[in-house]
Amino acid sequence: PEKGLAYSLDNDASRIVNKAISSKVFTDRKIVLIGDSNFRQIFSSIACISHTEGLWRTPNSYTAAMMHVYEHDFNDARLMLQEGLGEILLSPRAGQINSYGWDKERSPMET
């Protein structure tokens, strides 16, 4: 964790995320991140930085749904930003774009 924090500080990640969100490029849009644990880490970092920068709509703007299937935890998450700045969502299986090598019987989001 210390090296990750040092890397974030050295690269001024907080200012960059704040500038990107505050620029209103995402105005009233929903950005969906689809991917594995790496995307979950990116989403979590954006959530933490945007909270520190005061960009959350409310103190409860971050919500996540957890479900335990077999030996794996899966979660979708949503971050609501200040009014007009949009939302950022994490949905690892949205649109079934990515394949994680599971059998259809084991995939938690397949219907």
Gaussian input, Z-matrix of N, CA and C with variables (Angstrom, degrees):
# hf/3-21g

backbone

0 1
 N
 C     1     B1
 C     2     B2     1     A1
 N     3     B3     2     A2     1     D1
 C     4     B4     3     A3     2     D2
 C     5     B5     4     A4     3     D3
 N     6     B6     5     A5     4     D4
 C     7     B7     6     A6     5     D5
 C     8     B8     7     A7     6     D6
 N     9     B9     8     A8     7     D7
 C    10    B10     9     A9     8     D8
 C    11    B11    10    A10     9     D9
 N    12    B12    11    A11    10    D10
 C    13    B13    12    A12    11    D11
 C    14    B14    13    A13    12    D12
 N    15    B15    14    A14    13    D13
 C    16    B16    15    A15    14    D14
 C    17    B17    16    A16    15    D15
 N    18    B18    17    A17    16    D16
 C    19    B19    18    A18    17    D17
 C    20    B20    19    A19    18    D18
 N    21    B21    20    A20    19    D19
 C    22    B22    21    A21    20    D20
 C    23    B23    22    A22    21    D21
 N    24    B24    23    A23    22    D22
 C    25    B25    24    A24    23    D23
 C    26    B26    25    A25    24    D24
 N    27    B27    26    A26    25    D25
 C    28    B28    27    A27    26    D26
 C    29    B29    28    A28    27    D27
 N    30    B30    29    A29    28    D28
 C    31    B31    30    A30    29    D29
 C    32    B32    31    A31    30    D30
 N    33    B33    32    A32    31    D31
 C    34    B34    33    A33    32    D32
 C    35    B35    34    A34    33    D33
 N    36    B36    35    A35    34    D34
 C    37    B37    36    A36    35    D35
 C    38    B38    37    A37    36    D36
 N    39    B39    38    A38    37    D37
 C    40    B40    39    A39    38    D38
 C    41    B41    40    A40    39    D39
 N    42    B42    41    A41    40    D40
 C    43    B43    42    A42    41    D41
 C    44    B44    43    A43    42    D42
 N    45    B45    44    A44    43    D43
 C    46    B46    45    A45    44    D44
 C    47    B47    46    A46    45    D45
 N    48    B48    47    A47    46    D46
 C    49    B49    48    A48    47    D47
 C    50    B50    49    A49    48    D48
 N    51    B51    50    A50    49    D49
 C    52    B52    51    A51    50    D50
 C    53    B53    52    A52    51    D51
 N    54    B54    53    A53    52    D52
 C    55    B55    54    A54    53    D53
 C    56    B56    55    A55    54    D54
 N    57    B57    56    A56    55    D55
 C    58    B58    57    A57    56    D56
 C    59    B59    58    A58    57    D57
 N    60    B60    59    A59    58    D58
 C    61    B61    60    A60    59    D59
 C    62    B62    61    A61    60    D60
 N    63    B63    62    A62    61    D61
 C    64    B64    63    A63    62    D62
 C    65    B65    64    A64    63    D63
 N    66    B66    65    A65    64    D64
 C    67    B67    66    A66    65    D65
 C    68    B68    67    A67    66    D66
 N    69    B69    68    A68    67    D67
 C    70    B70    69    A69    68    D68
 C    71    B71    70    A70    69    D69
 N    72    B72    71    A71    70    D70
 C    73    B73    72    A72    71    D71
 C    74    B74    73    A73    72    D72
 N    75    B75    74    A74    73    D73
 C    76    B76    75    A75    74    D74
 C    77    B77    76    A76    75    D75
 N    78    B78    77    A77    76    D76
 C    79    B79    78    A78    77    D77
 C    80    B80    79    A79    78    D78
 N    81    B81    80    A80    79    D79
 C    82    B82    81    A81    80    D80
 C    83    B83    82    A82    81    D81
 N    84    B84    83    A83    82    D82
 C    85    B85    84    A84    83    D83
 C    86    B86    85    A85    84    D84
 N    87    B87    86    A86    85    D85
 C    88    B88    87    A87    86    D86
 C    89    B89    88    A88    87    D87
 N    90    B90    89    A89    88    D88
 C    91    B91    90    A90    89    D89
 C    92    B92    91    A91    90    D90
 N    93    B93    92    A92    91    D91
 C    94    B94    93    A93    92    D92
 C    95    B95    94    A94    93    D93
 N    96    B96    95    A95    94    D94
 C    97    B97    96    A96    95    D95
 C    98    B98    97    A97    96    D96
 N    99    B99    98    A98    97    D97
 C   100   B100    99    A99    98    D98
 C   101   B101   100   A100    99    D99
 N   102   B102   101   A101   100   D100
 C   103   B103   102   A102   101   D101
 C   104   B104   103   A103   102   D102
 N   105   B105   104   A104   103   D103
 C   106   B106   105   A105   104   D104
 C   107   B107   106   A106   105   D105
 N   108   B108   107   A107   106   D106
 C   109   B109   108   A108   107   D107
 C   110   B110   109   A109   108   D108
 N   111   B111   110   A110   109   D109
 C   112   B112   111   A111   110   D110
 C   113   B113   112   A112   111   D111
 N   114   B114   113   A113   112   D112
 C   115   B115   114   A114   113   D113
 C   116   B116   115   A115   114   D114
 N   117   B117   116   A116   115   D115
 C   118   B118   117   A117   116   D116
 C   119   B119   118   A118   117   D117
 N   120   B120   119   A119   118   D118
 C   121   B121   120   A120   119   D119
 C   122   B122   121   A121   120   D120
 N   123   B123   122   A122   121   D121
 C   124   B124   123   A123   122   D122
 C   125   B125   124   A124   123   D123
 N   126   B126   125   A125   124   D124
 C   127   B127   126   A126   125   D125
 C   128   B128   127   A127   126   D126
 N   129   B129   128   A128   127   D127
 C   130   B130   129   A129   128   D128
 C   131   B131   130   A130   129   D129
 N   132   B132   131   A131   130   D130
 C   133   B133   132   A132   131   D131
 C   134   B134   133   A133   132   D132
 N   135   B135   134   A134   133   D133
 C   136   B136   135   A135   134   D134
 C   137   B137   136   A136   135   D135
 N   138   B138   137   A137   136   D136
 C   139   B139   138   A138   137   D137
 C   140   B140   139   A139   138   D138
 N   141   B141   140   A140   139   D139
 C   142   B142   141   A141   140   D140
 C   143   B143   142   A142   141   D141
 N   144   B144   143   A143   142   D142
 C   145   B145   144   A144   143   D143
 C   146   B146   145   A145   144   D144
 N   147   B147   146   A146   145   D145
 C   148   B148   147   A147   146   D146
 C   149   B149   148   A148   147   D147
 N   150   B150   149   A149   148   D148
 C   151   B151   150   A150   149   D149
 C   152   B152   151   A151   150   D150
 N   153   B153   152   A152   151   D151
 C   154   B154   153   A153   152   D152
 C   155   B155   154   A154   153   D153
 N   156   B156   155   A155   154   D154
 C   157   B157   156   A156   155   D155
 C   158   B158   157   A157   156   D156
 N   159   B159   158   A158   157   D157
 C   160   B160   159   A159   158   D158
 C   161   B161   160   A160   159   D159
 N   162   B162   161   A161   160   D160
 C   163   B163   162   A162   161   D161
 C   164   B164   163   A163   162   D162
 N   165   B165   164   A164   163   D163
 C   166   B166   165   A165   164   D164
 C   167   B167   166   A166   165   D165
 N   168   B168   167   A167   166   D166
 C   169   B169   168   A168   167   D167
 C   170   B170   169   A169   168   D168
 N   171   B171   170   A170   169   D169
 C   172   B172   171   A171   170   D170
 C   173   B173   172   A172   171   D171
 N   174   B174   173   A173   172   D172
 C   175   B175   174   A174   173   D173
 C   176   B176   175   A175   174   D174
 N   177   B177   176   A176   175   D175
 C   178   B178   177   A177   176   D176
 C   179   B179   178   A178   177   D177
 N   180   B180   179   A179   178   D178
 C   181   B181   180   A180   179   D179
 C   182   B182   181   A181   180   D180
 N   183   B183   182   A182   181   D181
 C   184   B184   183   A183   182   D182
 C   185   B185   184   A184   183   D183
 N   186   B186   185   A185   184   D184
 C   187   B187   186   A186   185   D185
 C   188   B188   187   A187   186   D186
 N   189   B189   188   A188   187   D187
 C   190   B190   189   A189   188   D188
 C   191   B191   190   A190   189   D189
 N   192   B192   191   A191   190   D190
 C   193   B193   192   A192   191   D191
 C   194   B194   193   A193   192   D192
 N   195   B195   194   A194   193   D193
 C   196   B196   195   A195   194   D194
 C   197   B197   196   A196   195   D195
 N   198   B198   197   A197   196   D196
 C   199   B199   198   A198   197   D197
 C   200   B200   199   A199   198   D198
 N   201   B201   200   A200   199   D199
 C   202   B202   201   A201   200   D200
 C   203   B203   202   A202   201   D201
 N   204   B204   203   A203   202   D202
 C   205   B205   204   A204   203   D203
 C   206   B206   205   A205   204   D204
 N   207   B207   206   A206   205   D205
 C   208   B208   207   A207   206   D206
 C   209   B209   208   A208   207   D207
 N   210   B210   209   A209   208   D208
 C   211   B211   210   A210   209   D209
 C   212   B212   211   A211   210   D210
 N   213   B213   212   A212   211   D211
 C   214   B214   213   A213   212   D212
 C   215   B215   214   A214   213   D213
 N   216   B216   215   A215   214   D214
 C   217   B217   216   A216   215   D215
 C   218   B218   217   A217   216   D216
 N   219   B219   218   A218   217   D217
 C   220   B220   219   A219   218   D218
 C   221   B221   220   A220   219   D219
 N   222   B222   221   A221   220   D220
 C   223   B223   222   A222   221   D221
 C   224   B224   223   A223   222   D222
 N   225   B225   224   A224   223   D223
 C   226   B226   225   A225   224   D224
 C   227   B227   226   A226   225   D225
 N   228   B228   227   A227   226   D226
 C   229   B229   228   A228   227   D227
 C   230   B230   229   A229   228   D228
 N   231   B231   230   A230   229   D229
 C   232   B232   231   A231   230   D230
 C   233   B233   232   A232   231   D231
 N   234   B234   233   A233   232   D232
 C   235   B235   234   A234   233   D233
 C   236   B236   235   A235   234   D234
 N   237   B237   236   A236   235   D235
 C   238   B238   237   A237   236   D236
 C   239   B239   238   A238   237   D237
 N   240   B240   239   A239   238   D238
 C   241   B241   240   A240   239   D239
 C   242   B242   241   A241   240   D240
 N   243   B243   242   A242   241   D241
 C   244   B244   243   A243   242   D242
 C   245   B245   244   A244   243   D243
 N   246   B246   245   A245   244   D244
 C   247   B247   246   A246   245   D245
 C   248   B248   247   A247   246   D246
 N   249   B249   248   A248   247   D247
 C   250   B250   249   A249   248   D248
 C   251   B251   250   A250   249   D249
 N   252   B252   251   A251   250   D250
 C   253   B253   252   A252   251   D251
 C   254   B254   253   A253   252   D252
 N   255   B255   254   A254   253   D253
 C   256   B256   255   A255   254   D254
 C   257   B257   256   A256   255   D255
 N   258   B258   257   A257   256   D256
 C   259   B259   258   A258   257   D257
 C   260   B260   259   A259   258   D258
 N   261   B261   260   A260   259   D259
 C   262   B262   261   A261   260   D260
 C   263   B263   262   A262   261   D261
 N   264   B264   263   A263   262   D262
 C   265   B265   264   A264   263   D263
 C   266   B266   265   A265   264   D264
 N   267   B267   266   A266   265   D265
 C   268   B268   267   A267   266   D266
 C   269   B269   268   A268   267   D267
 N   270   B270   269   A269   268   D268
 C   271   B271   270   A270   269   D269
 C   272   B272   271   A271   270   D270
 N   273   B273   272   A272   271   D271
 C   274   B274   273   A273   272   D272
 C   275   B275   274   A274   273   D273
 N   276   B276   275   A275   274   D274
 C   277   B277   276   A276   275   D275
 C   278   B278   277   A277   276   D276
 N   279   B279   278   A278   277   D277
 C   280   B280   279   A279   278   D278
 C   281   B281   280   A280   279   D279
 N   282   B282   281   A281   280   D280
 C   283   B283   282   A282   281   D281
 C   284   B284   283   A283   282   D282
 N   285   B285   284   A284   283   D283
 C   286   B286   285   A285   284   D284
 C   287   B287   286   A286   285   D285
 N   288   B288   287   A287   286   D286
 C   289   B289   288   A288   287   D287
 C   290   B290   289   A289   288   D288
 N   291   B291   290   A290   289   D289
 C   292   B292   291   A291   290   D290
 C   293   B293   292   A292   291   D291
 N   294   B294   293   A293   292   D292
 C   295   B295   294   A294   293   D293
 C   296   B296   295   A295   294   D294
 N   297   B297   296   A296   295   D295
 C   298   B298   297   A297   296   D296
 C   299   B299   298   A298   297   D297
 N   300   B300   299   A299   298   D298
 C   301   B301   300   A300   299   D299
 C   302   B302   301   A301   300   D300
 N   303   B303   302   A302   301   D301
 C   304   B304   303   A303   302   D302
 C   305   B305   304   A304   303   D303
 N   306   B306   305   A305   304   D304
 C   307   B307   306   A306   305   D305
 C   308   B308   307   A307   306   D306
 N   309   B309   308   A308   307   D307
 C   310   B310   309   A309   308   D308
 C   311   B311   310   A310   309   D309
 N   312   B312   311   A311   310   D310
 C   313   B313   312   A312   311   D311
 C   314   B314   313   A313   312   D312
 N   315   B315   314   A314   313   D313
 C   316   B316   315   A315   314   D314
 C   317   B317   316   A316   315   D315
 N   318   B318   317   A317   316   D316
 C   319   B319   318   A318   317   D317
 C   320   B320   319   A319   318   D318
 N   321   B321   320   A320   319   D319
 C   322   B322   321   A321   320   D320
 C   323   B323   322   A322   321   D321
 N   324   B324   323   A323   322   D322
 C   325   B325   324   A324   323   D323
 C   326   B326   325   A325   324   D324
 N   327   B327   326   A326   325   D325
 C   328   B328   327   A327   326   D326
 C   329   B329   328   A328   327   D327
 N   330   B330   329   A329   328   D328
 C   331   B331   330   A330   329   D329
 C   332   B332   331   A331   330   D330

   B1=1.4553
   B2=1.5189
   B3=1.3450
   B4=1.4663
   B5=1.5253
   B6=1.3397
   B7=1.4646
   B8=1.5269
   B9=1.3395
   B10=1.4615
   B11=1.5196
   B12=1.3248
   B13=1.4700
   B14=1.5215
   B15=1.3328
   B16=1.4684
   B17=1.5341
   B18=1.3278
   B19=1.4649
   B20=1.5304
   B21=1.3330
   B22=1.4617
   B23=1.5223
   B24=1.3163
   B25=1.4658
   B26=1.5232
   B27=1.3321
   B28=1.4679
   B29=1.5224
   B30=1.3308
   B31=1.4653
   B32=1.5206
   B33=1.3295
   B34=1.4616
   B35=1.5272
   B36=1.3403
   B37=1.4661
   B38=1.5207
   B39=1.3153
   B40=1.4639
   B41=1.5248
   B42=1.3106
   B43=1.4671
   B44=1.5286
   B45=1.3311
   B46=1.4640
   B47=1.5315
   B48=1.3390
   B49=1.4616
   B50=1.5243
   B51=1.3128
   B52=1.4655
   B53=1.5195
   B54=1.3114
   B55=1.4719
   B56=1.5329
   B57=1.3251
   B58=1.4648
   B59=1.5297
   B60=1.3361
   B61=1.4630
   B62=1.5228
   B63=1.3232
   B64=1.4627
   B65=1.5214
   B66=1.3313
   B67=1.4658
   B68=1.5238
   B69=1.3196
   B70=1.4626
   B71=1.5250
   B72=1.3122
   B73=1.4627
   B74=1.5291
   B75=1.3309
   B76=1.4651
   B77=1.5261
   B78=1.3128
   B79=1.4615
   B80=1.5241
   B81=1.3346
   B82=1.4677
   B83=1.5252
   B84=1.3142
   B85=1.4557
   B86=1.5141
   B87=1.3116
   B88=1.4521
   B89=1.5179
   B90=1.3186
   B91=1.4524
   B92=1.5250
   B93=1.3206
   B94=1.4611
   B95=1.5235
   B96=1.3241
   B97=1.4595
   B98=1.5223
   B99=1.3134
   B100=1.4565
   B101=1.5173
   B102=1.3213
   B103=1.4529
   B104=1.5097
   B105=1.2872
   B106=1.4584
   B107=1.5221
   B108=1.3120
   B109=1.4671
   B110=1.5262
   B111=1.3160
   B112=1.4675
   B113=1.5284
   B114=1.3260
   B115=1.4647
   B116=1.5179
   B117=1.3399
   B118=1.4660
   B119=1.5274
   B120=1.3263
   B121=1.4629
   B122=1.5251
   B123=1.3199
   B124=1.4706
   B125=1.5265
   B126=1.3367
   B127=1.4667
   B128=1.5245
   B129=1.3203
   B130=1.4703
   B131=1.5211
   B132=1.3182
   B133=1.4665
   B134=1.5205
   B135=1.3353
   B136=1.4706
   B137=1.5248
   B138=1.3369
   B139=1.4633
   B140=1.5223
   B141=1.3288
   B142=1.4675
   B143=1.5249
   B144=1.3224
   B145=1.4708
   B146=1.5224
   B147=1.3276
   B148=1.4662
   B149=1.5333
   B150=1.3242
   B151=1.4760
   B152=1.5233
   B153=1.3101
   B154=1.4715
   B155=1.5248
   B156=1.3136
   B157=1.4673
   B158=1.5285
   B159=1.3309
   B160=1.4621
   B161=1.5139
   B162=1.3303
   B163=1.4556
   B164=1.5242
   B165=1.3381
   B166=1.4561
   B167=1.5168
   B168=1.3237
   B169=1.4637
   B170=1.5270
   B171=1.3266
   B172=1.4651
   B173=1.5315
   B174=1.3211
   B175=1.4689
   B176=1.5293
   B177=1.3284
   B178=1.4653
   B179=1.5280
   B180=1.3071
   B181=1.4609
   B182=1.5192
   B183=1.3204
   B184=1.4667
   B185=1.5157
   B186=1.3182
   B187=1.4569
   B188=1.5200
   B189=1.3133
   B190=1.4590
   B191=1.5212
   B192=1.3138
   B193=1.4567
   B194=1.5228
   B195=1.2985
   B196=1.4680
   B197=1.5223
   B198=1.3050
   B199=1.4588
   B200=1.5103
   B201=1.3061
   B202=1.4555
   B203=1.5242
   B204=1.3257
   B205=1.4509
   B206=1.5167
   B207=1.3068
   B208=1.4611
   B209=1.5189
   B210=1.3057
   B211=1.4658
   B212=1.5259
   B213=1.3198
   B214=1.4591
   B215=1.5284
   B216=1.3175
   B217=1.4583
   B218=1.5193
   B219=1.3185
   B220=1.4570
   B221=1.5162
   B222=1.2822
   B223=1.4572
   B224=1.5117
   B225=1.3114
   B226=1.4563
   B227=1.5188
   B228=1.3056
   B229=1.4612
   B230=1.5234
   B231=1.3205
   B232=1.4618
   B233=1.5113
   B234=1.3183
   B235=1.4536
   B236=1.5237
   B237=1.3267
   B238=1.4623
   B239=1.5294
   B240=1.3211
   B241=1.4578
   B242=1.5215
   B243=1.3179
   B244=1.4667
   B245=1.5185
   B246=1.3201
   B247=1.4614
   B248=1.5270
   B249=1.3295
   B250=1.4583
   B251=1.5108
   B252=1.3410
   B253=1.4687
   B254=1.5245
   B255=1.3165
   B256=1.4518
   B257=1.5152
   B258=1.3383
   B259=1.4550
   B260=1.5213
   B261=1.3264
   B262=1.4589
   B263=1.5180
   B264=1.3289
   B265=1.4532
   B266=1.5225
   B267=1.3135
   B268=1.4561
   B269=1.5125
   B270=1.3133
   B271=1.4586
   B272=1.5225
   B273=1.3278
   B274=1.4670
   B275=1.5233
   B276=1.3319
   B277=1.4618
   B278=1.5277
   B279=1.3180
   B280=1.4693
   B281=1.5257
   B282=1.2997
   B283=1.4621
   B284=1.5052
   B285=1.3186
   B286=1.4674
   B287=1.5308
   B288=1.3364
   B289=1.4616
   B290=1.5189
   B291=1.3263
   B292=1.4597
   B293=1.5127
   B294=1.3229
   B295=1.4590
   B296=1.5178
   B297=1.3252
   B298=1.4576
   B299=1.5255
   B300=1.3215
   B301=1.4529
   B302=1.5156
   B303=1.3309
   B304=1.4537
   B305=1.5190
   B306=1.3308
   B307=1.4594
   B308=1.5221
   B309=1.3319
   B310=1.4654
   B311=1.5206
   B312=1.3218
   B313=1.4530
   B314=1.5252
   B315=1.3161
   B316=1.4482
   B317=1.5191
   B318=1.3115
   B319=1.4576
   B320=1.5192
   B321=1.3344
   B322=1.4492
   B323=1.5157
   B324=1.3217
   B325=1.4560
   B326=1.5293
   B327=1.3050
   B328=1.4527
   B329=1.5242
   B330=1.2929
   B331=1.4669
   B332=1.5086
   A1=113.13
   A2=116.80
   A3=118.42
   A4=111.15
   A5=117.02
   A6=119.87
   A7=110.95
   A8=116.93
   A9=120.34
   A10=111.10
   A11=116.06
   A12=120.24
   A13=110.38
   A14=116.73
   A15=120.36
   A16=110.51
   A17=116.36
   A18=120.64
   A19=110.48
   A20=115.92
   A21=120.60
   A22=111.20
   A23=116.59
   A24=120.58
   A25=111.57
   A26=116.90
   A27=120.89
   A28=112.07
   A29=116.38
   A30=120.50
   A31=113.48
   A32=116.39
   A33=122.10
   A34=112.44
   A35=115.49
   A36=120.97
   A37=112.19
   A38=117.52
   A39=120.68
   A40=111.06
   A41=117.33
   A42=121.10
   A43=110.70
   A44=116.76
   A45=121.04
   A46=110.70
   A47=117.03
   A48=120.41
   A49=110.07
   A50=117.09
   A51=120.57
   A52=110.49
   A53=117.03
   A54=121.02
   A55=110.58
   A56=117.22
   A57=120.78
   A58=110.88
   A59=116.81
   A60=119.93
   A61=111.25
   A62=117.30
   A63=121.56
   A64=113.23
   A65=117.70
   A66=120.99
   A67=112.07
   A68=115.82
   A69=123.21
   A70=112.82
   A71=116.33
   A72=120.67
   A73=109.40
   A74=115.94
   A75=121.29
   A76=112.02
   A77=118.47
   A78=122.87
   A79=111.47
   A80=113.84
   A81=121.92
   A82=113.29
   A83=117.15
   A84=121.70
   A85=109.83
   A86=114.80
   A87=121.24
   A88=107.71
   A89=115.75
   A90=122.01
   A91=106.75
   A92=118.31
   A93=121.90
   A94=108.97
   A95=115.82
   A96=121.62
   A97=107.43
   A98=116.30
   A99=122.03
   A100=106.83
   A101=116.56
   A102=117.73
   A103=112.59
   A104=113.74
   A105=122.31
   A106=111.82
   A107=116.21
   A108=120.64
   A109=112.22
   A110=118.45
   A111=120.28
   A112=110.30
   A113=116.86
   A114=119.92
   A115=111.06
   A116=116.71
   A117=119.67
   A118=109.77
   A119=116.90
   A120=120.83
   A121=110.89
   A122=117.17
   A123=120.93
   A124=109.79
   A125=116.38
   A126=120.57
   A127=110.44
   A128=116.93
   A129=121.11
   A130=111.19
   A131=116.75
   A132=120.45
   A133=111.21
   A134=116.26
   A135=119.83
   A136=109.98
   A137=116.93
   A138=120.57
   A139=111.14
   A140=117.15
   A141=120.68
   A142=111.67
   A143=115.96
   A144=119.69
   A145=110.55
   A146=117.19
   A147=119.15
   A148=111.08
   A149=117.67
   A150=120.25
   A151=109.76
   A152=116.36
   A153=121.47
   A154=110.80
   A155=116.57
   A156=121.83
   A157=113.02
   A158=117.29
   A159=120.64
   A160=113.96
   A161=117.89
   A162=120.92
   A163=113.96
   A164=117.70
   A165=119.88
   A166=110.06
   A167=116.98
   A168=121.57
   A169=110.82
   A170=116.62
   A171=122.29
   A172=107.68
   A173=117.78
   A174=119.19
   A175=113.45
   A176=117.24
   A177=121.63
   A178=112.23
   A179=118.09
   A180=121.60
   A181=114.46
   A182=117.35
   A183=120.87
   A184=108.44
   A185=116.77
   A186=120.40
   A187=108.48
   A188=115.96
   A189=121.03
   A190=108.99
   A191=115.19
   A192=121.27
   A193=107.54
   A194=116.45
   A195=120.60
   A196=109.00
   A197=115.63
   A198=119.88
   A199=108.19
   A200=116.09
   A201=120.97
   A202=107.96
   A203=116.17
   A204=121.95
   A205=107.73
   A206=116.12
   A207=122.05
   A208=108.21
   A209=118.98
   A210=119.89
   A211=112.19
   A212=117.77
   A213=121.02
   A214=111.45
   A215=115.74
   A216=121.22
   A217=107.88
   A218=116.19
   A219=121.64
   A220=107.83
   A221=116.79
   A222=116.91
   A223=111.66
   A224=113.08
   A225=122.28
   A226=104.78
   A227=116.68
   A228=119.24
   A229=109.06
   A230=114.45
   A231=120.21
   A232=109.24
   A233=115.78
   A234=123.09
   A235=108.24
   A236=116.21
   A237=121.08
   A238=108.04
   A239=115.30
   A240=120.93
   A241=110.01
   A242=116.41
   A243=120.76
   A244=110.26
   A245=114.71
   A246=121.40
   A247=110.73
   A248=115.06
   A249=120.86
   A250=114.82
   A251=118.43
   A252=120.77
   A253=112.64
   A254=117.78
   A255=121.11
   A256=114.37
   A257=114.87
   A258=123.06
   A259=109.07
   A260=115.27
   A261=121.46
   A262=106.48
   A263=116.26
   A264=121.24
   A265=110.70
   A266=116.25
   A267=122.98
   A268=107.03
   A269=117.00
   A270=121.29
   A271=107.99
   A272=116.74
   A273=120.60
   A274=114.66
   A275=119.27
   A276=121.01
   A277=113.32
   A278=118.92
   A279=121.22
   A280=110.76
   A281=115.78
   A282=121.21
   A283=114.25
   A284=116.71
   A285=122.50
   A286=110.97
   A287=115.15
   A288=121.44
   A289=110.91
   A290=116.15
   A291=120.76
   A292=110.68
   A293=115.30
   A294=121.28
   A295=107.39
   A296=115.97
   A297=120.02
   A298=111.89
   A299=116.93
   A300=120.98
   A301=114.56
   A302=118.59
   A303=120.66
   A304=109.78
   A305=115.11
   A306=120.17
   A307=107.18
   A308=116.12
   A309=118.39
   A310=111.61
   A311=117.74
   A312=120.48
   A313=111.47
   A314=118.16
   A315=121.34
   A316=112.92
   A317=117.94
   A318=120.03
   A319=110.31
   A320=118.87
   A321=121.02
   A322=115.56
   A323=118.40
   A324=119.86
   A325=113.51
   A326=118.47
   A327=121.11
   A328=109.47
   A329=117.67
   A330=119.54
   A331=110.00
   D1=-36.01
   D2=-177.90
   D3=-64.61
   D4=-40.40
   D5=-179.64
   D6=-68.18
   D7=-36.63
   D8=177.47
   D9=-63.98
   D10=-42.68
   D11=178.18
   D12=-64.84
   D13=-43.96
   D14=179.26
   D15=-60.80
   D16=-42.09
   D17=179.04
   D18=-62.59
   D19=-43.96
   D20=179.13
   D21=-61.80
   D22=-44.35
   D23=-179.98
   D24=-67.92
   D25=-42.85
   D26=179.96
   D27=-60.74
   D28=-33.01
   D29=-177.13
   D30=-98.93
   D31=8.61
   D32=175.60
   D33=55.56
   D34=40.88
   D35=-176.92
   D36=-58.52
   D37=-38.00
   D38=-178.46
   D39=-60.31
   D40=-47.19
   D41=179.92
   D42=-63.91
   D43=-39.99
   D44=-177.64
   D45=-66.28
   D46=-45.83
   D47=179.01
   D48=-64.59
   D49=-44.30
   D50=179.02
   D51=-59.49
   D52=-46.17
   D53=-179.02
   D54=-62.50
   D55=-42.92
   D56=-178.67
   D57=-63.93
   D58=-46.76
   D59=-178.37
   D60=-70.85
   D61=-43.94
   D62=-177.31
   D63=-70.36
   D64=-17.80
   D65=-179.50
   D66=-69.19
   D67=-8.67
   D68=179.16
   D69=66.43
   D70=21.57
   D71=173.84
   D72=-63.27
   D73=-32.51
   D74=-177.58
   D75=-92.81
   D76=13.82
   D77=-173.72
   D78=-45.70
   D79=119.99
   D80=176.67
   D81=51.61
   D82=31.56
   D83=177.76
   D84=-113.94
   D85=160.14
   D86=174.01
   D87=-116.46
   D88=120.78
   D89=177.63
   D90=-99.05
   D91=125.98
   D92=179.69
   D93=-111.59
   D94=120.32
   D95=174.77
   D96=-93.91
   D97=124.93
   D98=179.79
   D99=-118.60
   D100=120.00
   D101=179.48
   D102=171.38
   D103=-169.27
   D104=-173.72
   D105=-88.62
   D106=-156.86
   D107=-177.58
   D108=-64.11
   D109=-25.56
   D110=176.62
   D111=-64.94
   D112=-42.48
   D113=176.92
   D114=-67.91
   D115=-33.49
   D116=176.29
   D117=-62.30
   D118=-40.05
   D119=178.78
   D120=-66.46
   D121=-40.90
   D122=177.24
   D123=-62.49
   D124=-46.50
   D125=178.48
   D126=-58.96
   D127=-45.50
   D128=-179.60
   D129=-61.88
   D130=-40.64
   D131=178.54
   D132=-63.86
   D133=-44.09
   D134=177.98
   D135=-61.92
   D136=-41.28
   D137=179.20
   D138=-62.20
   D139=-45.13
   D140=-179.26
   D141=-65.65
   D142=-45.96
   D143=-178.97
   D144=-64.96
   D145=-44.04
   D146=-178.69
   D147=-66.78
   D148=-30.11
   D149=174.95
   D150=-67.00
   D151=-47.19
   D152=179.30
   D153=-59.33
   D154=-36.89
   D155=-178.57
   D156=-82.72
   D157=0.03
   D158=177.46
   D159=74.67
   D160=29.62
   D161=-175.93
   D162=-98.67
   D163=-0.93
   D164=177.75
   D165=-73.28
   D166=146.63
   D167=178.45
   D168=-65.69
   D169=-46.01
   D170=178.20
   D171=-141.96
   D172=169.24
   D173=176.39
   D174=-61.28
   D175=-19.29
   D176=179.71
   D177=-105.02
   D178=27.64
   D179=-175.34
   D180=-71.12
   D181=-17.15
   D182=179.58
   D183=-98.35
   D184=123.30
   D185=175.43
   D186=-131.94
   D187=144.89
   D188=178.94
   D189=-141.14
   D190=141.93
   D191=175.84
   D192=-108.02
   D193=124.19
   D194=179.61
   D195=-108.11
   D196=138.78
   D197=171.48
   D198=-139.33
   D199=139.25
   D200=-179.12
   D201=-105.28
   D202=117.96
   D203=179.77
   D204=-126.05
   D205=121.58
   D206=-176.68
   D207=56.67
   D208=-126.59
   D209=179.69
   D210=-100.41
   D211=15.62
   D212=-173.41
   D213=-118.82
   D214=146.17
   D215=171.39
   D216=-105.13
   D217=135.11
   D218=179.14
   D219=-125.31
   D220=141.64
   D221=176.68
   D222=-146.75
   D223=143.73
   D224=167.10
   D225=-104.60
   D226=150.26
   D227=-179.67
   D228=-144.16
   D229=155.42
   D230=179.36
   D231=-138.27
   D232=137.88
   D233=177.00
   D234=-123.56
   D235=116.02
   D236=178.16
   D237=-94.94
   D238=121.16
   D239=179.84
   D240=-89.36
   D241=173.60
   D242=179.52
   D243=-51.24
   D244=154.84
   D245=-177.98
   D246=-48.31
   D247=127.87
   D248=178.57
   D249=88.13
   D250=-10.31
   D251=-178.15
   D252=-95.81
   D253=-3.22
   D254=174.18
   D255=89.93
   D256=-165.69
   D257=179.96
   D258=-136.93
   D259=152.78
   D260=174.77
   D261=-122.97
   D262=130.30
   D263=-177.94
   D264=-123.04
   D265=147.41
   D266=171.89
   D267=-115.02
   D268=123.27
   D269=178.21
   D270=-142.66
   D271=91.99
   D272=-174.13
   D273=-55.32
   D274=-28.00
   D275=-176.06
   D276=-115.07
   D277=13.45
   D278=-177.13
   D279=-56.70
   D280=130.62
   D281=177.16
   D282=65.82
   D283=6.91
   D284=-178.39
   D285=48.71
   D286=40.56
   D287=179.97
   D288=-73.24
   D289=-43.52
   D290=-178.62
   D291=-94.82
   D292=148.58
   D293=174.61
   D294=-116.15
   D295=129.17
   D296=-178.86
   D297=-106.79
   D298=12.24
   D299=175.68
   D300=80.90
   D301=16.02
   D302=178.93
   D303=-85.73
   D304=154.15
   D305=168.96
   D306=-70.37
   D307=153.24
   D308=179.36
   D309=-56.36
   D310=-34.04
   D311=-179.13
   D312=-67.87
   D313=-24.11
   D314=-175.76
   D315=-96.91
   D316=-13.92
   D317=-176.75
   D318=-73.05
   D319=121.47
   D320=-173.89
   D321=-70.12
   D322=-20.13
   D323=-174.74
   D324=-104.27
   D325=-4.43
   D326=-179.55
   D327=-74.37
   D328=144.47
   D329=178.05
   D330=-108.10

